[in-house]
Amino acid sequence: MQEQDMEVDMADAVEASNLLQLVKQLLLEKAYDGVRMLFQSAQESERNTRLLPHIAMQLYHDVCSENLCDEVNAQEPELFDCSDELLKLLAKFAPLQELMLELMERLEESSSLNVFGGYLRALQVVLQRQGRDKPQAVEWSLQSILTKLRELPLPNYLSEGYDEAQARLIEQNEQVEDLLAHYITVGLFRQPLCSEILQQDVRSPSQIFRDCGLNRRNVFTCFFTQLLGRPLALLEMSHVKEDLTRTYVQQVTEGLSQDISHCLGDPFYLLNLVEQRARWQRKLDAAKGVYEMSCRNVFLIEEKLPLHAVAMYYHSLFVGNQLPATAPRIYAPLFLFESIVYLAEVLLKQQEPPLQYCGLRLVEHLLSTLVDPVPSSSLHLDVHKRFCEALCKIVGYSPQVALRQLGLHVLRQYVLVFDDHGKYLILKNLLETLQHDGLMGYLGGMYKDLVDKALDESGPLPEVYSGKMFREMLLLCVCVLPHDVKSDLLLHADRLCHALNILRYFAVRDKKDVTGFWQSLPDIVKRLLDPLGKALNFSMAHYKAYKERVEKGQSASDDELMQRQLNMLAVNITNSGMAGGDGDSRLPDIGRQEKLDVLASSITSLETLQSLYLIASEKLEQSASLRRNATPTES
């Protein structure tokens, strides 16, 4: 019996060798239809496909890998197409692991979309044959696709940030077009695999809890999610306007989001793990037996499921309106908000403005869905502090004007969504920690507006808008001279203007001292008004004398004061988005007329500040006089 089997095997081997030579000969003769007939005709296909397991890898090395290249595609497209069809056919019969390794290497090295697509179609067949076995091998194969996508060249402005006009034309860029074509090809690759997973990889009735280990369904879920991260996430600014047509970026993002939601079942499932990932980060320690997979949960591993990609998935669900109609409705809005803040903080800390923009849009959407105020107890979560720090950094220092404007809007909405005590804690913490004068002045103005609204309402004022807490906040808002009389008034001009306006407002608004403003006034006079009056007189005299020296032709190029003004101008230019690409924040030495212009601008700023100072002092005196006159009458 064994001898008969050996004879059959040897006969098959001889036939297979003859078939291999026949295929090569037909290709040399450019008889491509003849090659197809060998495996498609009713008479030949059954016998020849039976022989393919013997020669599959030889066919791959001698024919497919040699001809699936750009040169052959350009010069002999029919040979390329025939080799492509042969590769997909032999993928059904070749040794799985050996061919899988070859395809992984070729995918990463592919030099064009056509070559990439050819190998990807073969990998699709291999993974369908693999089934649920060896999920680690499946993961490695999918990683080769991600590696190729991340290595594709892209224009620099995607990482540096772009405006709305560029966003409308982004898909016309040749490199972006090539990237999207690769993503669309991957979409065709994943569709049958996803359908197969949803049909076969189903939780059994006896399995109560979700299996979060390394299995095929979880591997593909992580793969789909990673596809939503870089580089696709860099294109997300291209469809932020609702009036834009449905772009290719949207179509790709929607398809991936739907596949992830189908694989998860509950699209909110990953939110349950976000806090665990961001708040209690696992410290790997091989000596203690703590490895990546020791947690037995692939969704907790950054390499397998990057948090920025998870954030882009929920950006697609909420901002892109891709939440499935079957999504559970039991999740509390507060839980969704707190979980999304973790993800938004991850996006805001990324270097690329498009990812920061997505983080802002994600928070903006969740804030708009909240009906009840967020309790101040939520601020016990440290993520709120980190989120505010990242947000204020963007608002104060981002070179993207649109990003700063949206960030300021989100910051305001974020503060206002909390209850009164929560608003107070956020504003107080920011005023104590920030160093950006313009932003600190804006926050002080926000507190003034909150007090104004509370004064309009009937009933007693909340404790955060009166008494001791009001006094602490007011002093933070208005006592803004860090070095007393020696403070640089121009450097702190924005915040000083806000402080004087706040004083003028309360002097007129709260004559009855409901808030406790007048009890705080002596400290304000001592810490702000008196030193500010002296500093204004000193600075005005100094700048005017300096201007006279420049007008007389005296050199002042090394003067520290002038250099500081020039550096401030350079920072303002950088923050307005008009700076060059060299990143230098210092301006070169300038001529006499330019110095005079800078000094004239500085003197004008000081005069404006002095005018506000005089108006605020006058209002305070008038209101104090009215209070003194009203006191005997009341008594």
Wavefront OBJ file of the C-alpha trace (Angstrom):
o trace
v 0.000 0.000 0.000
v 2.829 2.388 0.875
v 4.569 1.580 -2.399
v 1.417 2.480 -4.322
v 1.141 5.804 -2.458
v 4.752 6.583 -3.219
v 4.237 5.835 -6.870
v 1.199 8.136 -6.934
v 3.157 10.907 -5.199
v 6.039 10.577 -7.622
v 3.665 10.639 -10.560
v 1.990 13.766 -9.207
v 5.390 15.367 -8.685
v 6.361 14.666 -12.289
v 3.043 16.051 -13.551
v 3.427 19.100 -11.335
v 6.934 19.731 -12.658
v 5.634 19.449 -16.216
v 2.817 21.886 -15.368
v 5.322 24.374 -13.974
v 7.398 24.219 -17.144
v 4.242 24.603 -19.251
v 3.196 27.724 -17.372
v 6.644 29.266 -17.813
v 6.667 28.399 -21.522
v 3.226 29.946 -22.079
v 4.350 33.104 -20.310
v 7.444 33.304 -22.496
v 5.215 32.989 -25.547
v 2.903 35.671 -24.038
v 0.022 33.192 -24.249
v -1.632 34.606 -21.132
v -5.075 33.268 -22.043
v -3.520 29.820 -22.312
v -2.278 30.115 -18.719
v -5.762 31.094 -17.598
v -7.292 28.132 -19.460
v -5.067 25.753 -17.499
v -6.887 26.653 -14.293
v -10.288 27.826 -15.510
v -11.409 25.398 -18.213
v -13.692 22.530 -17.199
v -11.370 19.946 -18.706
v -8.070 21.137 -17.240
v -8.802 23.010 -14.006
v -9.557 20.059 -11.699
v -6.395 18.128 -12.596
v -4.094 21.176 -12.610
v -5.334 22.688 -9.368
v -4.751 19.309 -7.722
v -1.090 19.646 -8.671
v -0.672 23.227 -7.421
v 0.325 22.330 -3.808
v 3.483 20.684 -5.245
v 4.625 23.744 -7.211
v 2.922 26.708 -5.488
v 6.034 28.192 -3.910
v 8.093 27.563 -7.051
v 5.480 29.392 -9.080
v 5.576 32.198 -6.541
v 9.358 32.643 -6.662
v 9.891 31.999 -10.374
v 6.852 33.810 -11.764
v 4.868 35.953 -9.359
v 7.581 37.683 -7.333
v 9.585 38.294 -10.499
v 6.747 39.874 -12.462
v 4.797 41.751 -9.781
v 6.834 44.937 -10.040
v 6.412 48.415 -11.451
v 8.733 47.808 -14.394
v 6.700 44.843 -15.668
v 3.446 46.687 -15.008
v 4.630 49.592 -17.146
v 6.127 47.563 -19.999
v 4.014 44.378 -20.037
v 0.747 45.016 -18.170
v -0.802 41.744 -19.395
v 2.074 39.756 -17.867
v 1.601 41.683 -14.614
v -2.135 40.935 -14.547
v -1.585 37.264 -15.299
v 1.009 36.976 -12.505
v -1.415 38.754 -10.173
v -4.147 36.203 -10.935
v -1.706 33.320 -10.506
v -0.633 34.624 -7.081
v -4.201 34.809 -5.854
v -4.822 31.273 -7.128
v -1.718 29.670 -5.632
v -2.441 31.422 -2.294
v -5.207 28.830 -1.903
v -2.725 25.916 -2.076
v 0.699 27.164 -0.941
v 2.030 26.372 2.559
v 0.341 28.928 4.806
v 3.155 30.121 7.041
v 5.808 30.186 4.336
v 3.684 32.215 1.919
v 2.434 34.480 4.705
v 5.993 35.482 5.596
v 6.761 36.191 1.941
v 3.660 38.336 1.521
v 4.396 40.326 4.692
v 7.845 41.198 3.397
v 6.592 42.083 -0.082
v 3.787 44.290 1.264
v 6.206 46.409 3.247
v 8.539 46.705 0.254
v 5.847 47.385 -2.382
v 6.653 50.475 -4.411
v 3.249 51.267 -5.911
v -0.461 50.805 -5.374
v -0.733 48.096 -8.058
v 1.990 45.971 -6.492
v 0.554 46.562 -3.004
v -2.917 45.540 -4.192
v -1.633 42.347 -5.808
v 0.045 41.082 -2.667
v -2.849 42.248 -0.511
v -5.366 40.167 -2.485
v -3.156 37.111 -1.951
v -2.896 37.843 1.772
v -6.689 38.038 1.922
v -6.918 34.462 0.660
v -4.212 33.286 3.067
v -5.978 34.847 6.073
v -9.277 33.267 5.049
v -7.527 29.894 4.965
v -5.891 30.613 8.332
v -9.273 31.070 10.001
v -9.201 31.430 13.766
v -5.898 29.578 14.150
v -2.674 31.323 15.185
v -4.016 34.860 15.792
v -0.468 36.061 16.509
v 0.491 35.281 12.897
v -2.618 37.118 11.691
v -1.618 40.133 13.795
v 1.887 40.198 12.314
v 0.446 40.077 8.811
v -1.851 43.023 9.500
v 1.031 44.969 11.030
v 2.875 44.770 7.710
v -0.048 46.629 6.108
v 0.077 49.328 8.785
v 3.830 49.640 8.364
v 3.434 50.275 4.648
v 0.680 52.871 5.132
v 2.739 54.770 7.707
v 5.765 54.864 5.414
v 3.906 56.465 2.517
v 5.215 60.004 1.800
v 2.902 62.863 2.730
v 3.140 66.669 2.372
v 4.730 68.391 5.361
v 1.791 70.708 5.945
v -0.325 67.784 7.179
v 1.849 67.577 10.289
v 2.348 71.328 10.579
v -1.342 72.245 10.247
v -3.432 73.714 7.453
v -6.333 76.119 7.071
v -9.829 75.675 5.655
v -8.808 76.694 2.139
v -6.098 74.015 2.075
v -8.514 71.509 3.587
v -10.911 71.909 0.662
v -8.139 70.997 -1.781
v -6.345 68.402 0.295
v -7.542 65.373 -1.662
v -6.176 66.868 -4.865
v -2.638 66.498 -3.574
v -0.915 63.624 -5.374
v 0.571 62.081 -2.218
v -2.723 62.332 -0.324
v -4.520 60.789 -3.286
v -2.081 57.863 -3.231
v -2.608 57.386 0.521
v -6.388 57.326 0.139
v -6.092 54.878 -2.748
v -4.107 52.560 -0.463
v -6.776 52.912 2.237
v -9.543 52.124 -0.252
v -7.592 49.044 -1.380
v -7.298 47.951 2.254
v -11.068 48.460 2.518
v -11.650 45.956 -0.288
v -9.223 43.587 1.461
v -10.981 43.721 4.836
v -14.643 43.477 3.749
v -14.884 39.689 3.211
v -12.706 39.041 6.245
v -14.898 41.227 8.452
v -18.058 39.518 7.198
v -16.535 36.109 7.890
v -15.520 37.152 11.430
v -18.993 38.466 12.256
v -20.542 35.172 11.120
v -18.078 32.714 12.656
v -16.415 34.386 15.666
v -19.536 34.628 17.830
v -19.653 34.359 21.610
v -21.185 31.082 22.730
v -24.223 31.121 25.061
v -22.131 29.613 27.855
v -19.548 32.414 27.631
v -20.736 35.134 30.002
v -17.900 37.637 29.728
v -16.197 39.010 26.622
v -12.960 37.309 25.625
v -10.385 40.122 25.523
v -7.450 37.871 24.779
v -5.534 37.414 21.559
v -8.119 36.047 19.114
v -8.946 36.813 15.500
v -11.885 39.114 16.211
v -9.907 41.221 18.681
v -6.877 41.360 16.408
v -8.974 42.734 13.551
v -10.733 45.181 15.893
v -7.364 46.595 16.912
v -6.252 46.669 13.273
v -9.321 48.629 12.140
v -8.855 51.062 15.023
v -5.177 51.601 14.247
v -6.142 52.433 10.666
v -8.128 55.401 12.026
v -4.971 56.785 13.650
v -2.023 58.221 11.802
v -1.704 58.862 8.896
v -5.472 58.982 8.163
v -6.099 61.166 11.226
v -3.932 63.900 9.702
v -6.600 64.379 7.007
v -9.510 64.821 9.427
v -9.496 68.626 9.160
v -10.556 68.287 5.520
v -14.237 67.734 6.330
v -14.920 69.686 9.477
v -17.475 71.884 7.720
v -20.935 70.391 7.389
v -21.525 72.018 4.017
v -18.652 70.172 2.360
v -19.421 67.295 0.029
v -18.826 63.733 1.196
v -15.099 63.293 0.679
v -13.020 60.150 0.280
v -11.649 60.744 3.785
v -15.176 60.607 5.147
v -15.995 57.458 3.215
v -12.872 55.668 4.456
v -13.449 56.822 8.051
v -17.108 55.810 8.005
v -16.312 52.346 6.674
v -13.663 51.718 9.331
v -15.893 53.041 12.119
v -18.741 50.769 11.077
v -16.450 47.738 10.989
v -15.104 48.522 14.479
v -18.630 48.970 15.851
v -19.729 45.655 14.326
v -16.729 43.829 15.800
v -17.224 45.384 19.243
v -20.991 44.959 19.348
v -21.215 47.741 21.938
v -19.455 50.807 20.446
v -18.990 52.256 23.951
v -17.137 49.198 25.209
v -13.664 50.713 24.805
v -14.658 53.676 26.990
v -14.766 51.275 29.935
v -11.032 50.704 29.436
v -9.988 54.300 28.692
v -9.764 55.385 32.328
v -7.897 52.222 33.192
v -5.439 52.946 30.393
v -4.961 56.662 31.081
v -5.305 56.833 34.859
v -3.703 53.629 36.078
v -0.933 52.922 33.609
v 0.630 49.493 33.990
v 4.360 49.447 34.642
v 5.914 46.512 32.842
v 8.396 44.600 34.949
v 9.680 41.295 33.640
v 11.262 40.446 37.012
v 7.818 40.564 38.627
v 6.142 38.738 35.777
v 4.327 41.802 34.457
v 4.405 41.539 30.680
v 2.280 43.129 27.983
v -0.073 40.163 27.753
v 0.005 39.250 31.435
v -3.199 41.291 31.714
v -4.807 38.942 29.130
v -6.503 41.954 27.534
v -5.273 43.194 24.147
v -7.276 46.410 24.518
v -5.047 47.533 27.401
v -1.841 47.483 25.349
v -0.798 50.752 23.698
v 1.117 49.035 20.899
v -1.945 47.033 19.885
v -4.545 49.748 20.494
v -3.047 53.291 20.606
v -5.175 55.708 22.619
v -4.997 58.406 19.946
v -6.553 55.941 17.479
v -9.287 55.080 20.013
v -9.944 58.809 20.341
v -10.272 59.112 16.549
v -12.815 56.269 16.587
v -15.015 58.158 19.058
v -14.424 61.362 17.104
v -15.920 59.553 14.122
v -18.849 58.242 16.194
v -19.803 61.572 17.772
v -18.518 64.355 15.513
v -18.867 62.307 12.328
v -22.329 61.096 13.379
v -21.415 57.429 12.922
v -22.962 56.134 16.143
v -24.991 53.006 15.222
v -28.736 53.123 15.748
v -28.387 49.974 17.865
v -25.961 51.599 20.323
v -27.000 51.149 23.990
v -28.786 54.120 25.567
v -28.016 53.258 29.180
v -24.717 55.128 29.450
v -24.981 58.275 31.574
v -23.952 61.519 29.836
v -21.563 62.254 32.724
v -19.772 58.920 32.186
v -19.414 59.634 28.463
v -18.131 63.154 29.177
v -15.532 62.065 31.730
v -14.320 59.215 29.522
v -14.063 61.449 26.465
v -12.031 64.017 28.439
v -9.324 61.348 28.814
v -9.259 60.802 25.055
v -9.419 64.517 24.256
v -6.405 65.126 26.474
v -4.499 62.474 24.524
v -5.306 64.238 21.231
v -4.499 67.716 22.558
v -1.045 66.527 23.614
v -0.188 65.268 20.120
v 2.226 67.387 18.082
v 0.103 67.582 14.921
v -2.530 70.382 14.791
v -5.074 68.167 12.934
v -5.141 65.761 15.900
v -5.438 68.670 18.328
v -8.311 70.015 16.244
v -10.093 66.657 16.462
v -9.651 66.659 20.236
v -11.293 70.085 20.476
v -14.177 69.080 18.213
v -14.724 65.897 20.223
v -15.002 67.777 23.533
v -17.117 70.498 21.928
v -19.641 67.898 20.772
v -19.861 66.141 24.168
v -20.278 69.482 25.955
v -23.219 70.313 23.700
v -25.007 67.100 24.713
v -24.908 67.726 28.467
v -28.195 68.919 29.939
v -27.453 69.005 33.670
v -24.421 70.804 35.158
v -21.384 68.637 35.804
v -20.891 68.353 39.603
v -17.710 69.814 41.057
v -16.931 66.352 42.504
v -15.914 65.321 38.980
v -12.884 67.607 39.336
v -11.387 65.094 41.777
v -10.266 63.258 38.638
v -6.752 64.422 37.826
v -7.520 64.279 34.106
v -9.363 67.609 34.309
v -6.180 69.342 35.400
v -4.163 67.745 32.606
v -6.866 68.538 30.071
v -6.963 72.213 31.090
v -3.181 72.477 30.910
v -3.102 71.020 27.383
v -6.050 73.155 26.281
v -4.588 76.408 27.643
v -1.257 75.627 26.002
v -3.019 75.466 22.629
v -5.108 78.588 23.297
v -2.097 80.595 24.374
v 0.704 79.413 22.131
v -0.521 77.512 19.062
v 0.620 79.156 15.780
v -2.690 78.117 14.186
v -5.160 81.014 14.504
v -8.246 78.845 13.903
v -7.019 76.339 16.483
v -6.565 79.047 19.118
v -10.025 80.459 18.411
v -11.721 77.066 18.659
v -9.698 76.265 21.770
v -10.863 79.453 23.482
v -14.476 78.641 22.606
v -14.108 75.107 23.990
v -12.415 76.407 27.150
v -15.319 78.752 27.822
v -17.929 76.034 27.196
v -15.962 73.596 29.345
v -15.912 75.975 32.328
v -19.587 76.892 31.973
v -20.776 73.275 31.915
v -19.877 72.788 35.602
v -21.907 73.852 38.601
v -21.014 77.136 40.360
v -18.461 75.549 42.673
v -16.880 73.691 39.764
v -16.596 76.877 37.700
v -14.927 78.609 40.634
v -12.391 75.807 41.202
v -11.389 75.650 37.527
v -10.957 79.410 37.151
v -9.070 79.733 40.435
v -6.710 76.881 39.599
v -5.972 78.298 36.131
v -5.382 81.828 37.428
v -2.941 80.438 39.996
v -0.966 78.334 37.512
v -1.064 80.020 34.098
v 1.630 82.395 32.840
v -0.170 83.769 29.753
v -1.389 87.274 30.590
v -3.958 87.550 27.821
v -5.586 84.251 28.762
v -5.510 85.068 32.472
v -7.202 88.388 31.764
v -9.876 86.572 29.760
v -10.518 84.137 32.620
v -10.797 87.021 35.062
v -13.395 88.561 32.774
v -15.275 85.251 32.777
v -15.491 85.289 36.563
v -16.778 88.872 36.460
v -19.497 87.804 34.001
v -20.492 84.894 36.255
v -20.832 87.223 39.232
v -22.864 89.657 37.123
v -25.271 86.873 36.151
v -25.597 85.766 39.777
v -26.374 89.356 40.874
v -29.258 89.465 38.399
v -30.887 86.403 39.967
v -33.164 86.562 42.987
v -32.116 85.077 46.284
v -28.786 85.104 48.119
v -25.555 84.904 46.165
v -23.784 81.527 46.073
v -20.761 81.449 48.356
v -18.365 81.353 45.397
v -19.538 84.825 44.317
v -19.410 86.562 47.695
v -17.500 86.750 50.943
v -14.161 85.025 51.447
v -14.183 83.002 48.200
v -15.058 86.097 46.166
v -12.255 88.038 47.828
v -9.668 85.342 47.023
v -10.741 85.200 43.392
v -10.948 88.977 43.004
v -7.410 89.449 44.274
v -6.208 86.801 41.801
v -8.000 88.635 38.979
v -6.849 92.193 39.694
v -3.609 92.076 41.686
v -1.465 91.374 38.672
v 1.790 93.291 39.296
v 4.277 90.481 39.984
v 7.152 92.857 40.841
v 5.199 95.748 42.311
v 6.412 99.131 40.976
v 9.223 97.471 38.996
v 6.814 95.309 36.936
v 6.987 95.524 33.145
v 3.668 97.194 32.337
v 3.786 96.474 28.609
v 4.435 92.799 29.217
v 1.364 92.602 31.479
v -0.739 95.196 29.614
v -3.521 92.797 28.581
v -4.126 91.535 32.082
v -3.856 95.007 33.593
v -6.540 96.273 31.214
v -8.846 93.436 32.241
v -8.113 94.088 35.927
v -8.955 97.795 35.656
v -12.174 97.017 33.783
v -13.156 94.537 36.512
v -12.574 97.183 39.206
v -14.581 99.756 37.287
v -17.418 97.256 36.812
v -17.738 96.299 40.502
v -17.417 99.913 41.584
v -20.536 100.739 39.570
v -22.430 97.443 39.873
v -22.108 96.584 43.561
v -22.575 99.813 45.491
v -24.322 97.894 48.314
v -21.318 95.564 48.762
v -23.341 92.381 48.262
v -20.229 90.547 47.054
v -17.797 92.028 49.572
v -15.962 94.055 46.929
v -15.628 97.189 49.057
v -14.194 95.214 51.949
v -11.468 93.990 49.588
v -10.728 97.441 48.151
v -8.041 98.475 50.679
v -5.941 95.443 49.717
v -6.490 96.206 46.022
v -5.391 99.809 46.471
v -2.274 98.674 48.285
v -1.343 95.836 45.914
v -2.485 97.254 42.564
v -3.657 100.847 42.307
v -0.918 102.628 44.260
v 2.049 100.765 42.699
v 0.416 100.893 39.251
v 0.075 104.701 39.422
v 3.754 105.066 40.328
v 4.817 102.525 37.684
v 2.829 104.349 34.980
v 4.465 107.667 35.781
v 7.908 106.100 35.870
v 7.450 104.112 32.637
v 5.970 107.029 30.731
v 8.856 109.297 31.688
v 11.404 106.603 30.869
v 10.030 105.832 27.409
v 9.678 109.494 26.471
v 13.269 110.199 27.526
v 14.422 107.151 25.599
v 12.565 108.379 22.524
v 14.268 111.777 22.783
v 17.705 110.109 22.860
v 16.909 108.111 19.738
v 15.613 111.254 17.967
v 18.914 112.981 18.702
v 20.771 110.153 16.969
v 22.186 108.457 20.038
v 22.773 104.732 19.507
v 20.440 102.509 21.453
v 20.891 99.171 19.684
v 22.170 97.442 22.821
v 19.512 98.803 25.116
v 17.845 95.993 27.066
v 14.450 97.670 26.989
v 14.393 97.960 23.204
v 15.509 94.360 22.761
v 12.726 93.199 25.063
v 10.160 95.077 22.982
v 11.537 93.522 19.803
v 11.367 90.032 21.318
v 7.768 90.641 22.398
v 6.975 91.675 18.828
v 8.595 88.498 17.509
v 6.517 86.330 19.863
v 3.328 88.099 18.769
v 4.185 87.484 15.115
v 4.855 83.816 15.833
v 1.557 83.349 17.678
v -0.361 85.075 14.896
v 0.843 82.480 12.391
v 2.872 84.960 10.330
v 6.326 83.819 11.394
v 8.784 82.180 9.060
v 9.878 78.589 9.281
v 13.190 79.120 11.073
v 11.564 79.250 14.519
v 13.717 82.244 15.641
v 11.809 84.391 18.164
v 14.339 87.250 18.150
v 14.361 90.045 15.624
v 17.596 91.545 14.260
v 18.788 95.019 15.180
v 16.742 97.744 13.498
v 17.271 101.282 12.293
v 16.453 104.651 13.837
v 12.973 105.055 12.317
v 11.920 101.533 13.267
v 13.036 102.172 16.848
v 10.981 105.339 16.919
v 7.949 103.425 15.649
v 8.335 100.768 18.373
v 8.725 103.424 21.046
v 5.700 105.369 19.760
v 3.626 102.175 19.926
v 4.854 101.493 23.475
v 4.004 105.029 24.608
v 0.526 104.714 23.047
v -0.043 101.452 24.958
v 1.021 103.130 28.190
v -1.278 106.083 27.522
v -4.194 103.694 26.946
v -3.388 101.899 30.190
v -3.094 105.212 32.024
v -6.474 106.306 30.656
v -8.106 103.130 31.953
v -6.361 103.619 35.290
v -7.716 107.152 35.632
v -11.250 106.088 34.656
v -11.237 103.184 37.123
v -9.890 105.436 39.902
v -12.563 108.028 39.146
v -15.365 105.440 39.222
v -14.076 104.046 42.504
v -13.973 107.509 44.047
v -17.466 108.397 42.787
v -18.988 105.154 44.071
v -17.168 105.463 47.394
v -18.536 108.990 47.755
v -22.083 107.783 47.017
v -21.704 105.020 49.598
v -20.509 107.511 52.232
v -23.424 109.827 51.498
v -25.915 106.961 51.564
v -24.741 105.614 54.926
v -25.968 108.543 57.133
v -29.278 108.637 55.257
v -29.877 104.936 55.859
v -29.011 105.291 59.511
l 1 2 3 4 5 6 7 8 9 10 11 12 13 14 15 16 17 18 19 20 21 22 23 24 25 26 27 28 29 30 31 32 33 34 35 36 37 38 39 40 41 42 43 44 45 46 47 48 49 50 51 52 53 54 55 56 57 58 59 60 61 62 63 64 65 66 67 68 69 70 71 72 73 74 75 76 77 78 79 80 81 82 83 84 85 86 87 88 89 90 91 92 93 94 95 96 97 98 99 100 101 102 103 104 105 106 107 108 109 110 111 112 113 114 115 116 117 118 119 120 121 122 123 124 125 126 127 128 129 130 131 132 133 134 135 136 137 138 139 140 141 142 143 144 145 146 147 148 149 150 151 152 153 154 155 156 157 158 159 160 161 162 163 164 165 166 167 168 169 170 171 172 173 174 175 176 177 178 179 180 181 182 183 184 185 186 187 188 189 190 191 192 193 194 195 196 197 198 199 200 201 202 203 204 205 206 207 208 209 210 211 212 213 214 215 216 217 218 219 220 221 222 223 224 225 226 227 228 229 230 231 232 233 234 235 236 237 238 239 240 241 242 243 244 245 246 247 248 249 250 251 252 253 254 255 256 257 258 259 260 261 262 263 264 265 266 267 268 269 270 271 272 273 274 275 276 277 278 279 280 281 282 283 284 285 286 287 288 289 290 291 292 293 294 295 296 297 298 299 300 301 302 303 304 305 306 307 308 309 310 311 312 313 314 315 316 317 318 319 320 321 322 323 324 325 326 327 328 329 330 331 332 333 334 335 336 337 338 339 340 341 342 343 344 345 346 347 348 349 350 351 352 353 354 355 356 357 358 359 360 361 362 363 364 365 366 367 368 369 370 371 372 373 374 375 376 377 378 379 380 381 382 383 384 385 386 387 388 389 390 391 392 393 394 395 396 397 398 399 400 401 402 403 404 405 406 407 408 409 410 411 412 413 414 415 416 417 418 419 420 421 422 423 424 425 426 427 428 429 430 431 432 433 434 435 436 437 438 439 440 441 442 443 444 445 446 447 448 449 450 451 452 453 454 455 456 457 458 459 460 461 462 463 464 465 466 467 468 469 470 471 472 473 474 475 476 477 478 479 480 481 482 483 484 485 486 487 488 489 490 491 492 493 494 495 496 497 498 499 500 501 502 503 504 505 506 507 508 509 510 511 512 513 514 515 516 517 518 519 520 521 522 523 524 525 526 527 528 529 530 531 532 533 534 535 536 537 538 539 540 541 542 543 544 545 546 547 548 549 550 551 552 553 554 555 556 557 558 559 560 561 562 563 564 565 566 567 568 569 570 571 572 573 574 575 576 577 578 579 580 581 582 583 584 585 586 587 588 589 590 591 592 593 594 595 596 597 598 599 600 601 602 603 604 605 606 607 608 609 610 611 612 613 614 615 616 617 618 619 620 621 622 623 624 625 626 627 628 629 630 631 632 633 634 635
